[in-house]
Amino acid sequence: MGIYEFKMLSEREQYNTVFTNGQFVDTVSEGNIKYKLYTLSYFWVEVQYHNNKIMRISSFVEGEKLNRYSNFPDKI
């Protein structure tokens, strides 16, 4: 499944696909918000939680969202 097919799924189907077929990569916390990163085929999926409740899901190939999971400072 590619990112375009994934985006065509309903939100519920996206969550089922990620939690069933995705590979967990990392978690980042920012206050009460947690971001969990998964890989699925050749793209990334981020699930956002607020106080342990799922708030949203987003998928991407590259970009600033992926930078959140690097250990490098924003500015050097």
C-alpha positions, -999 to +999 in steps of 0.1 A: +000+000+000+013+034-009+006+067+008-021+077-017-040+045-011-036+050+027-050+086+025-080+073+006-090+050+036-114+062+062-099+074+094-109+042+112-093+021+084-061+042+087-059+035+124-066-002+119-039-004+092-013+014+112-019-005+144-021-039+126+006-035+099+027-005+109+061-008+126+065+014+157+095+037+155+096+063+182+076+085+206+082+122+213+065+141+242+057+178+242+039+186+274+006+167+275+009+158+238+026+126+226+035+119+190+040+082+180+058+075+147+051+044+127+065+032+093+042+016+068+057+005+035+075+036+021+060+063+042+056+075+078+024+078+099+022+099+130-005+094+156-010+123+180-023+117+216-034+143+241-037+130+277-036+094+263-065+100+239-059+098+202-064+132+186-053+128+149-034+108+124-012+121+096+009+105+069+039+118+051+071+109+032+095+136+045+095+170+060+093+189+092+071+163+110+098+138+105+124+162+119+105+161+153+120+126+158+156+135+151+180+141+180+195+172+164+187+207+176+166+229+154+194+255+152+231+250+155 
